[in-house]
Amino acid sequence: MDPSALAFLGAGLGAGLVALGAGLGIGKLAGPAMEATARQPEATGDIRTSMIIAAALIEGVALFGLVICIILATK
């Protein structure tokens, strides 16, 4: 098998895993945040702020993973 074909295959699998991981991470973040908001509505602002910061960090890691996949595919 051609090495460039393997690079494309690896990049495609890596991009899929990155998207799956980011989705699972944000899902595990949002569920408890919604429960916490339902239990303590007066803390909604603090919970929302913490959730947005954590989601941004998860998305940053996902973007880094996708960039690595693109770099591997174009080498």
N, CA, C and O atoms as a GROMACS GRO file, in nm:
protein
  300
    1MET      N    1   0.086  -0.118   0.000
    1MET     CA    2   0.000   0.000   0.000
    1MET      C    3   0.090   0.124   0.000
    1MET      O    4   0.195   0.128   0.064
    2ASP      N    5   0.046   0.222  -0.072
    2ASP     CA    6   0.122   0.346  -0.088
    2ASP      C    7   0.128   0.422   0.045
    2ASP      O    8   0.027   0.434   0.114
    3PRO      N    9   0.246   0.474   0.082
    3PRO     CA   10   0.255   0.548   0.209
    3PRO      C   11   0.165   0.671   0.216
    3PRO      O   12   0.116   0.705   0.324
    4SER      N   13   0.141   0.737   0.104
    4SER     CA   14   0.053   0.854   0.108
    4SER      C   15  -0.092   0.811   0.133
    4SER      O   16  -0.168   0.884   0.196
    5ALA      N   17  -0.130   0.694   0.083
    5ALA     CA   18  -0.265   0.644   0.108
    5ALA      C   19  -0.282   0.611   0.256
    5ALA      O   20  -0.388   0.636   0.314
    6LEU      N   21  -0.178   0.556   0.317
    6LEU     CA   22  -0.184   0.528   0.460
    6LEU      C   23  -0.190   0.657   0.541
    6LEU      O   24  -0.256   0.663   0.645
    7ALA      N   25  -0.121   0.761   0.493
    7ALA     CA   26  -0.126   0.889   0.563
    7ALA      C   27  -0.267   0.947   0.558
    7ALA      O   28  -0.316   1.000   0.658
    8PHE      N   29  -0.331   0.938   0.442
    8PHE     CA   30  -0.470   0.986   0.431
    8PHE      C   31  -0.564   0.905   0.518
    8PHE      O   32  -0.654   0.960   0.582
    9LEU      N   33  -0.544   0.775   0.520
    9LEU     CA   34  -0.627   0.688   0.604
    9LEU      C   35  -0.609   0.723   0.752
    9LEU      O   36  -0.706   0.735   0.826
   10GLY      N   37  -0.485   0.738   0.794
   10GLY     CA   38  -0.458   0.774   0.933
   10GLY      C   39  -0.514   0.910   0.969
   10GLY      O   40  -0.566   0.929   1.079
   11ALA      N   41  -0.503   1.006   0.877
   11ALA     CA   42  -0.556   1.139   0.904
   11ALA      C   43  -0.708   1.136   0.914
   11ALA      O   44  -0.767   1.205   0.997
   12GLY      N   45  -0.772   1.058   0.829
   12GLY     CA   46  -0.918   1.047   0.834
   12GLY      C   47  -0.965   0.981   0.963
   12GLY      O   48  -1.060   1.027   1.026
   13LEU      N   49  -0.898   0.874   1.001
   13LEU     CA   50  -0.933   0.808   1.128
   13LEU      C   51  -0.906   0.899   1.247
   13LEU      O   52  -0.985   0.904   1.341
   14GLY      N   53  -0.795   0.970   1.242
   14GLY     CA   54  -0.763   1.062   1.351
   14GLY      C   55  -0.864   1.175   1.363
   14GLY      O   56  -0.903   1.212   1.474
   15ALA      N   57  -0.906   1.229   1.250
   15ALA     CA   58  -1.005   1.337   1.253
   15ALA      C   59  -1.137   1.287   1.310
   15ALA      O   60  -1.204   1.358   1.385
   16GLY      N   61  -1.175   1.165   1.274
   16GLY     CA   62  -1.297   1.108   1.330
   16GLY      C   63  -1.288   1.086   1.479
   16GLY      O   64  -1.383   1.114   1.552
   17LEU      N   65  -1.174   1.038   1.525
   17LEU     CA   66  -1.156   1.018   1.669
   17LEU      C   67  -1.155   1.149   1.745
   17LEU      O   68  -1.206   1.158   1.856
   18VAL      N   69  -1.095   1.252   1.685
   18VAL     CA   70  -1.093   1.384   1.749
   18VAL      C   71  -1.235   1.438   1.762
   18VAL      O   72  -1.272   1.490   1.868
   19ALA      N   73  -1.315   1.426   1.657
   19ALA     CA   74  -1.453   1.474   1.662
   19ALA      C   75  -1.535   1.396   1.764
   19ALA      O   76  -1.615   1.453   1.838
   20LEU      N   77  -1.515   1.265   1.768
   20LEU     CA   78  -1.585   1.181   1.865
   20LEU      C   79  -1.547   1.219   2.008
   20LEU      O   80  -1.633   1.230   2.095
   21GLY      N   81  -1.419   1.236   2.031
   21GLY     CA   82  -1.372   1.273   2.165
   21GLY      C   83  -1.422   1.408   2.210
   21GLY      O   84  -1.460   1.426   2.326
   22ALA      N   85  -1.423   1.505   2.119
   22ALA     CA   86  -1.472   1.639   2.154
   22ALA      C   87  -1.621   1.635   2.184
   22ALA      O   88  -1.668   1.700   2.278
   23GLY      N   89  -1.696   1.560   2.106
   23GLY     CA   90  -1.839   1.548   2.130
   23GLY      C   91  -1.870   1.482   2.264
   23GLY      O   92  -1.957   1.527   2.338
   24LEU      N   93  -1.798   1.376   2.294
   24LEU     CA   94  -1.816   1.309   2.423
   24LEU      C   95  -1.776   1.400   2.539
   24LEU      O   96  -1.843   1.403   2.642
   25GLY      N   97  -1.667   1.473   2.522
   25GLY     CA   98  -1.622   1.562   2.628
   25GLY      C   99  -1.720   1.673   2.658
   25GLY      O  100  -1.748   1.704   2.774
   26ILE      N  101  -1.773   1.734   2.554
   26ILE     CA  102  -1.870   1.841   2.575
   26ILE      C  103  -2.000   1.785   2.630
   26ILE      O  104  -2.068   1.850   2.710
   27GLY      N  105  -2.037   1.664   2.587
   27GLY     CA  106  -2.157   1.601   2.642
   27GLY      C  107  -2.144   1.571   2.790
   27GLY      O  108  -2.238   1.591   2.866
   28LYS      N  109  -2.027   1.523   2.830
   28LYS     CA  110  -2.004   1.496   2.972
   28LYS      C  111  -1.996   1.626   3.053
   28LYS      O  112  -2.017   1.624   3.174
   29LEU      N  113  -1.966   1.734   2.988
   29LEU     CA  114  -1.960   1.863   3.054
   29LEU      C  115  -2.098   1.926   3.067
   29LEU      O  116  -2.133   1.980   3.172
   30ALA      N  117  -2.177   1.919   2.960
   30ALA     CA  118  -2.305   1.990   2.957
   30ALA      C  119  -2.411   1.924   3.045
   30ALA      O  120  -2.492   1.993   3.106
   31GLY      N  121  -2.411   1.792   3.052
   31GLY     CA  122  -2.512   1.722   3.133
   31GLY      C  123  -2.510   1.762   3.279
   31GLY      O  124  -2.611   1.807   3.333
   32PRO      N  125  -2.396   1.747   3.346
   32PRO     CA  126  -2.390   1.789   3.486
   32PRO      C  127  -2.411   1.939   3.506
   32PRO      O  128  -2.462   1.981   3.610
   33ALA      N  129  -2.372   2.019   3.408
   33ALA     CA  130  -2.394   2.164   3.422
   33ALA      C  131  -2.543   2.196   3.419
   33ALA      O  132  -2.589   2.282   3.493
   34MET      N  133  -2.618   2.126   3.335
   34MET     CA  134  -2.763   2.147   3.332
   34MET      C  135  -2.829   2.100   3.462
   34MET      O  136  -2.921   2.163   3.512
   35GLU      N  137  -2.780   1.988   3.515
   35GLU     CA  138  -2.833   1.939   3.642
   35GLU      C  139  -2.803   2.037   3.755
   35GLU      O  140  -2.888   2.062   3.841
   36ALA      N  141  -2.682   2.091   3.756
   36ALA     CA  142  -2.645   2.188   3.859
   36ALA      C  143  -2.728   2.314   3.848
   36ALA      O  144  -2.767   2.372   3.950
   37THR      N  145  -2.756   2.359   3.727
   37THR     CA  146  -2.840   2.476   3.708
   37THR      C  147  -2.982   2.451   3.756
   37THR      O  148  -3.046   2.538   3.813
   38ALA      N  149  -3.032   2.329   3.731
   38ALA     CA  150  -3.168   2.296   3.775
   38ALA      C  151  -3.177   2.289   3.927
   38ALA      O  152  -3.279   2.325   3.986
   39ARG      N  153  -3.071   2.243   3.991
   39ARG     CA  154  -3.073   2.231   4.137
   39ARG      C  155  -3.049   2.364   4.207
   39ARG      O  156  -3.101   2.388   4.316
   40GLN      N  157  -2.969   2.449   4.144
   40GLN     CA  158  -2.933   2.576   4.207
   40GLN      C  159  -2.941   2.689   4.104
   40GLN      O  160  -2.838   2.732   4.051
   41PRO      N  161  -3.061   2.737   4.075
   41PRO     CA  162  -3.076   2.838   3.968
   41PRO      C  163  -3.001   2.968   3.995
   41PRO      O  164  -2.966   3.038   3.900
   42GLU      N  165  -2.976   3.002   4.120
   42GLU     CA  166  -2.907   3.128   4.148
   42GLU      C  167  -2.759   3.124   4.109
   42GLU      O  168  -2.694   3.228   4.102
   43ALA      N  169  -2.705   3.005   4.085
   43ALA     CA  170  -2.565   2.992   4.045
   43ALA      C  171  -2.549   2.975   3.894
   43ALA      O  172  -2.444   2.934   3.846
   44THR      N  173  -2.653   3.007   3.819
   44THR     CA  174  -2.651   2.985   3.674
   44THR      C  175  -2.535   3.058   3.606
   44THR      O  176  -2.469   3.000   3.519
   45GLY      N  177  -2.510   3.181   3.642
   45GLY     CA  178  -2.403   3.259   3.578
   45GLY      C  179  -2.266   3.198   3.598
   45GLY      O  180  -2.188   3.189   3.504
   46ASP      N  181  -2.236   3.157   3.721
   46ASP     CA  182  -2.106   3.095   3.749
   46ASP      C  183  -2.092   2.961   3.677
   46ASP      O  184  -1.986   2.930   3.623
   47ILE      N  185  -2.199   2.883   3.677
   47ILE     CA  186  -2.194   2.752   3.611
   47ILE      C  187  -2.175   2.770   3.461
   47ILE      O  188  -2.096   2.699   3.398
   48ARG      N  189  -2.248   2.866   3.403
   48ARG     CA  190  -2.237   2.891   3.259
   48ARG      C  191  -2.095   2.936   3.222
   48ARG      O  192  -2.039   2.891   3.123
   49THR      N  193  -2.039   3.024   3.302
   49THR     CA  194  -1.903   3.072   3.274
   49THR      C  195  -1.802   2.958   3.279
   49THR      O  196  -1.717   2.946   3.191
   50SER      N  197  -1.812   2.875   3.382
   50SER     CA  198  -1.720   2.761   3.393
   50SER      C  199  -1.739   2.664   3.278
   50SER      O  200  -1.642   2.609   3.226
   51MET      N  201  -1.864   2.642   3.238
   51MET     CA  202  -1.892   2.550   3.129
   51MET      C  203  -1.837   2.602   2.998
   51MET      O  204  -1.781   2.526   2.919
   52ILE      N  205  -1.851   2.731   2.972
   52ILE     CA  206  -1.801   2.788   2.847
   52ILE      C  207  -1.649   2.781   2.841
   52ILE      O  208  -1.592   2.752   2.736
   53ILE      N  209  -1.583   2.808   2.952
   53ILE     CA  210  -1.437   2.799   2.955
   53ILE      C  211  -1.391   2.656   2.929
   53ILE      O  212  -1.298   2.634   2.851
   54ALA      N  213  -1.454   2.560   2.994
   54ALA     CA  214  -1.417   2.420   2.975
   54ALA      C  215  -1.447   2.375   2.832
   54ALA      O  216  -1.367   2.302   2.773
   55ALA      N  217  -1.560   2.416   2.775
   55ALA     CA  218  -1.592   2.380   2.637
   55ALA      C  219  -1.491   2.440   2.540
   55ALA      O  220  -1.455   2.376   2.442
   56ALA      N  221  -1.447   2.561   2.566
   56ALA     CA  222  -1.346   2.623   2.480
   56ALA      C  223  -1.214   2.547   2.486
   56ALA      O  224  -1.147   2.531   2.384
   57LEU      N  225  -1.178   2.500   2.604
   57LEU     CA  226  -1.055   2.421   2.616
   57LEU      C  227  -1.068   2.288   2.540
   57LEU      O  228  -0.973   2.245   2.475
   58ILE      N  229  -1.184   2.225   2.549
   58ILE     CA  230  -1.206   2.100   2.476
   58ILE      C  231  -1.198   2.124   2.326
   58ILE      O  232  -1.136   2.047   2.253
   59GLU      N  233  -1.261   2.231   2.279
   59GLU     CA  234  -1.258   2.263   2.137
   59GLU      C  235  -1.117   2.299   2.091
   59GLU      O  236  -1.079   2.268   1.978
   60GLY      N  237  -1.039   2.362   2.178
   60GLY     CA  238  -0.901   2.393   2.144
   60GLY      C  239  -0.818   2.268   2.124
   60GLY      O  240  -0.738   2.260   2.030
   61VAL      N  241  -0.836   2.170   2.210
   61VAL     CA  242  -0.765   2.043   2.195
   61VAL      C  243  -0.811   1.971   2.069
   61VAL      O  244  -0.730   1.910   1.999
   62ALA      N  245  -0.941   1.977   2.039
   62ALA     CA  246  -0.992   1.914   1.918
   62ALA      C  247  -0.934   1.981   1.793
   62ALA      O  248  -0.897   1.913   1.698
   63LEU      N  249  -0.927   2.112   1.794
   63LEU     CA  250  -0.868   2.184   1.680
   63LEU      C  251  -0.721   2.148   1.664
   63LEU      O  252  -0.674   2.131   1.551
   64PHE      N  253  -0.649   2.136   1.773
   64PHE     CA  254  -0.508   2.096   1.766
   64PHE      C  255  -0.496   1.956   1.705
   64PHE      O  256  -0.409   1.932   1.622
   65GLY      N  257  -0.583   1.865   1.746
   65GLY     CA  258  -0.580   1.730   1.690
   65GLY      C  259  -0.609   1.730   1.541
   65GLY      O  260  -0.546   1.656   1.466
   66LEU      N  261  -0.704   1.812   1.497
   66LEU     CA  262  -0.735   1.819   1.354
   66LEU      C  263  -0.619   1.879   1.274
   66LEU      O  264  -0.591   1.835   1.162
   67VAL      N  265  -0.552   1.978   1.331
   67VAL     CA  266  -0.435   2.036   1.263
   67VAL      C  267  -0.325   1.931   1.248
   67VAL      O  268  -0.261   1.923   1.144
   68ILE      N  269  -0.304   1.852   1.350
   68ILE     CA  270  -0.204   1.745   1.343
   68ILE      C  271  -0.243   1.645   1.233
   68ILE      O  272  -0.157   1.600   1.158
   69CYS      N  273  -0.371   1.611   1.225
   69CYS     CA  274  -0.416   1.519   1.120
   69CYS      C  275  -0.392   1.577   0.982
   69CYS      O  276  -0.351   1.505   0.891
   70ILE      N  277  -0.418   1.705   0.964
   70ILE     CA  278  -0.397   1.768   0.834
   70ILE      C  279  -0.248   1.770   0.800
   70ILE      O  280  -0.210   1.744   0.685
   71ILE      N  281  -0.165   1.799   0.898
   71ILE     CA  282  -0.020   1.800   0.874
   71ILE      C  283   0.028   1.661   0.834
   71ILE      O  284   0.110   1.647   0.744
   72LEU      N  285  -0.021   1.558   0.902
   72LEU     CA  286   0.018   1.421   0.866
   72LEU      C  287  -0.029   1.383   0.727
   72LEU      O  288   0.041   1.310   0.656
   73ALA      N  289  -0.146   1.429   0.687
   73ALA     CA  290  -0.199   1.395   0.555
   73ALA      C  291  -0.123   1.465   0.442
   73ALA      O  292  -0.115   1.411   0.332
   74THR      N  293  -0.069   1.581   0.468
   74THR     CA  294  -0.002   1.656   0.361
   74THR      C  295   0.146   1.634   0.356
   74THR      O  296   0.212   1.692   0.269
   75LYS      N  297   0.202   1.554   0.443
   75LYS     CA  298   0.346   1.529   0.440
   75LYS      C  299   0.384   1.439   0.326
   75LYS      O  300   0.502   1.407   0.310
   0.00000   0.00000   0.00000
